[in-house]
Amino acid sequence: MSGVLQDRVALVTGVSRGLGRCVALAFAREGAHVIAVARTQGALTELDDDIQAIGGSATLVPLDMTDYEGIDRLGGAVYERWGKLDILVGNAAILGTLTPVGHIEPKQWDDVLAINLSANFRLIRAFDPLLQQSDAGRAIFVTSGVTVKSPAFWGTYTVSKAALEAMVKTYANEIANTNVRANLLNPGATRTDMRATAMPGEDPMTLPPPEEVAELYVEMAREEFDQNGAFIDYQTWRTGT
C-alpha cells in the first residue's frame, strides 16, 4: 500500500464511530499506521477489521479521554515503540445537554470541558515532544462553527470549543519556528450521531457523510500542509469559496 501518508504514524481519538472512525480509515488507506483511541474495545476491534481489509495497519488503544494519566502512559508507549508521532488528531468530543446557561448542571459542565478541552490539553502535553521528533508533525483539533454563532442553549459545548480554539492558537504560536503545525478543523454539519442528537428534525441525507469530510483531515495531515494556527472550514475548503 502507498499513499500520501505512507509510513506516517497517526494517533486519532474518538474512533468508535462517525468522523473519528472515518478519519482512521482514511489515514490507513493513505498508508499511515493508525493508533486508534476509543473507550469501547468492541468498536476498536471492528475498526481494526476494516483497516486490515483495506491493507492498512493499526494499534488499538481502549482509553477513556478523561483518564489523563492514561494519556501520559500512552505518550510513553508511543515513544518507546516509534520514538516520534507524525500526526495527532484530537477528535473525541461530547455534546452535553442543550439547555439555558443558567440551567446547566455543574457535573454536565465539568464532563464536557473534561473531554472537549482538558483532554486535548493533556494530548498536547504528552505528545508535543513526539511531534517535535517528526520531520513534519501535524496536530489537528476538531472545533465547531458554534464558536462563531454562539447559539442559544449550546453554552457548554460552545464554551468548550471556544476555549479549545484559544489553546490551539496559542500552541501554534509557540511552535511557529519548529517543524510542527497545529490547526483547527471545523467539519460543519455532518451526517453523524452527534448531529442527529443536536438536530433531531433534520434530514441527515441533506448533510455530507463523514467519509467525504475525512478527505480534509488527510489534506491537513500531509507534510506539505504548512498552515499553522488556522481555522479550516470544510464547506469553504470543499467549495473553494
C-alpha positions in Angstrom: 0.0 0.0 0.0 1.2 3.5 -0.8 -0.5 6.9 -0.3 0.1 10.5 0.7 0.6 9.4 4.4 2.8 6.5 3.7 4.7 5.3 6.7 3.4 8.2 8.9 2.4 7.4 12.5 -1.0 8.9 13.3 -2.9 9.0 16.6 -6.7 9.6 16.3 -9.0 9.9 19.3 -12.7 9.1 19.3 -12.6 6.5 16.6 -15.5 4.3 17.7 -17.9 5.9 15.2 -18.7 8.9 13.0 -15.9 11.2 11.9 -13.2 9.7 14.0 -13.8 6.2 12.6 -13.8 7.6 9.0 -10.6 9.6 9.6 -8.8 6.5 11.0 -9.9 4.5 7.9 -8.9 7.3 5.5 -5.4 7.6 7.1 -4.9 3.9 6.9 -6.0 3.9 3.3 -3.3 6.5 2.6 -0.6 4.4 4.2 -0.4 5.7 7.8 -0.1 3.4 10.8 -3.1 4.4 12.9 -3.0 4.5 16.7 -6.8 4.2 17.2 -8.1 5.5 20.6 -11.7 5.0 21.9 -13.4 3.9 25.0 -15.0 0.7 23.6 -13.0 -2.4 22.8 -15.7 -3.8 20.5 -15.7 -0.7 18.3 -12.0 -0.8 18.1 -12.0 -4.4 17.0 -14.5 -3.7 14.3 -12.4 -0.7 13.1 -9.3 -2.9 13.1 -11.0 -5.5 10.9 -12.0 -2.8 8.4 -8.5 -1.3 8.4 -6.9 -4.8 7.8 -9.5 -5.4 5.0 -8.1 -2.4 3.1 -4.5 -3.5 3.7 -3.8 -1.0 6.5 -2.4 -1.4 10.0 -3.5 -0.1 13.4 -2.7 -0.2 17.1 -5.8 -0.3 19.2 -5.9 1.7 22.5 -9.0 1.4 24.7 -8.8 4.6 26.7 -11.3 7.0 28.3 -10.1 10.5 27.4 -10.7 11.6 31.0 -8.0 9.2 32.1 -5.3 11.8 31.9 -2.6 9.6 33.4 -3.6 7.1 30.8 -2.8 9.7 28.1 0.6 10.2 29.7 1.2 6.5 29.7 0.2 6.3 26.0 2.7 9.0 25.2 5.4 6.9 26.8 4.4 3.8 24.9 4.4 5.7 21.6 7.9 7.0 22.4 9.2 3.5 23.2 7.8 2.0 20.0 8.2 4.7 17.4 10.3 7.5 19.0 8.0 10.1 17.4 4.5 10.9 16.3 3.8 12.4 12.9 0.0 13.2 13.2 -2.2 13.9 16.1 -6.0 14.3 15.7 -7.9 15.4 18.8 -11.4 14.4 17.6 -13.1 12.9 20.7 -15.9 15.2 22.0 -19.3 15.1 23.7 -22.2 17.4 23.1 -23.7 17.8 26.6 -27.2 18.8 27.3 -28.7 21.7 25.2 -30.2 24.0 27.9 -30.0 27.6 29.0 -26.7 28.6 30.7 -28.4 29.1 34.0 -29.8 25.6 33.9 -26.6 23.7 33.2 -25.8 21.1 35.8 -22.3 21.5 37.2 -21.4 17.9 36.5 -22.5 18.2 32.9 -20.3 21.3 32.6 -17.3 19.5 34.1 -17.8 16.4 31.9 -18.0 18.4 28.6 -14.9 20.5 29.4 -13.0 17.5 30.6 -13.3 15.8 27.3 -13.6 18.7 24.8 -10.9 20.8 26.4 -8.8 19.3 29.1 -8.2 16.0 27.3 -6.8 17.9 24.4 -4.5 19.9 26.7 -3.2 16.6 28.0 -2.7 15.3 24.4 -0.6 18.4 23.6 1.3 18.0 26.9 2.0 14.3 26.3 2.6 14.3 22.5 4.3 17.7 21.7 7.7 16.2 22.4 6.9 13.3 20.0 5.6 15.6 17.3 8.8 17.6 17.6 10.7 14.4 16.7 8.8 14.2 13.4 10.2 15.8 10.3 6.7 17.3 9.8 4.5 16.9 12.9 0.9 17.8 12.2 -1.7 18.3 15.0 -5.4 18.7 14.1 -8.1 19.6 16.6 -11.7 19.4 15.8 -13.8 22.5 16.5 -17.2 23.8 15.5 -19.0 26.8 13.9 -20.8 27.4 17.2 -17.8 29.4 18.4 -18.7 32.0 15.8 -22.5 31.9 16.2 -22.9 31.2 20.0 -26.4 29.8 19.5 -28.8 29.8 22.4 -28.8 26.7 24.6 -25.4 25.5 23.3 -23.4 27.1 26.1 -21.4 24.2 27.4 -20.4 22.9 24.0 -19.7 26.4 22.7 -17.5 27.4 25.6 -15.5 24.1 25.4 -14.8 24.6 21.7 -14.0 28.3 22.0 -11.5 27.6 24.8 -10.1 24.8 22.6 -9.6 27.2 19.8 -7.7 29.7 22.1 -5.5 26.9 23.4 -4.6 25.6 19.9 -3.9 29.0 18.5 -1.6 29.7 21.5 0.2 26.4 21.0 0.5 27.2 17.2 2.3 30.5 18.0 4.6 28.7 20.4 5.7 26.1 17.7 5.8 28.5 14.8 9.6 28.1 14.4 9.5 24.3 14.5 8.5 21.5 12.1 5.2 21.1 13.9 1.9 22.7 12.7 -1.2 22.8 14.7 -4.6 23.7 13.2 -8.3 23.7 13.9 -10.8 21.9 11.6 -14.5 22.7 11.5 -16.3 19.8 9.8 -19.6 21.7 9.8 -22.9 19.9 9.7 -22.1 16.3 9.0 -24.1 13.1 9.0 -23.2 11.8 12.4 -24.9 10.6 15.6 -24.0 13.8 17.4 -25.6 15.9 14.8 -28.7 13.8 14.9 -28.9 14.3 18.6 -28.5 18.0 18.4 -30.8 18.5 15.4 -33.4 15.6 15.6 -35.7 17.1 13.0 -33.0 17.5 10.3 -32.9 15.2 7.3 -29.5 13.6 7.6 -29.4 12.9 3.8 -29.0 16.6 3.2 -25.7 16.5 5.0 -22.3 15.3 3.7 -21.3 11.9 5.0 -18.3 11.7 7.3 -16.3 9.8 4.7 -16.3 12.9 2.5 -15.3 15.2 5.3 -12.4 12.9 6.2 -10.7 13.9 3.0 -9.9 17.3 4.6 -8.3 15.6 7.6 -6.0 13.8 5.2 -5.1 17.0 3.4 -4.3 18.8 6.7 -2.2 15.8 7.9 0.1 15.9 4.9 3.7 17.1 5.2 3.0 19.7 2.5 0.2 21.3 4.5 2.1 24.2 6.1 -0.6 26.4 7.6 -0.3 27.0 11.3 -2.9 28.2 13.8 -5.6 28.3 11.1 -9.3 27.7 11.4 -10.1 25.5 8.3 -13.8 25.1 7.5 -14.8 22.0 5.5 -17.5 23.7 3.4 -15.1 26.6 2.4 -12.4 24.1 1.6 -14.7 21.9 -0.5 -16.3 24.8 -2.5 -13.2 26.9 -2.7 -15.2 30.0 -1.5 
